[in-house]
């Protein structure tokens, strides 16, 4: 928006409001443990669904709770 590439924010036209960090933590806590990382990547890092599903486990430092390099898995062609 700041570079004026888009004349207006499309989020506003849809009536969407951003989710604050407090709500993301609540959502993450209520999810099954196996899905909590997905909520953190989507809400905390801004990844979209396909990007979250493509993140390899070995690029996440679970001790630091931080992704170091986001590499998406590529679909195999048949």
N, C-alpha and C positions, 0 to 999 in steps of 0.2 A: 504494500500500500504506500509506503513512504517513497518508493521510486516512481509512483504514479503509473505503473505498468497496468494495474487494474484501476478503473475509475472509481470503484466502490468495493467495499468488503462483501463478498458473496455470502458469508456467514450471516450477516445482518439481514439480508433479503430473505433468508430462510427462517428467520426468527430464532436462530440458535444462539445460545450463550455459552461461553467457555466454562469448563468444569475446573473448579479450584483444587489445589493440591490436597486439602483436607478431605474433600469428597472422594478423590482418587484413592487415598489411603483407606477410607472406609470401605469402598468397593473392593479393593484388593484384599482387605482383611476378611470380608464375607465370602470370598471365592474359595473354592477348593485349593489346597496347596499347589496342586499340579498346574493351576491356571494363574497363580499370583504373579509369576514372572511376565505373563502375557499382558496383564493389566499394567504392570510397571513399565514395560516397554512401550505400550500404547499411550498411556497417560503421562508417563514421566519423560519419555524420549520423543514422543510425537510420531511414533511409527504407525503406519496404516496396517490394516488386517493382514494383507498379503506379505508385508515386510516382517511383521511379528511372526507369522507362520514360517517364514523362510530363514529366520535367525538360527544359526547353528549353536548348539549348547556350548561348544568349546570356545566360543568367543566371549563368553560372559565370565567375569571374575566374581564368583559367588561370595567370596570372602569380603570383597570391597563393594559388592552389590552394584556392579557397574559394567556395562559393555565396553570393551576396549576397541574393538573393530567390528563394525556391523557388516557382515558379509551375508548376502542372501543366497540361499540354495537355489540352484538353477534346475528347472524342470528337465527331466530326461526326455529327449525326443524319441519317438518310436520308429 
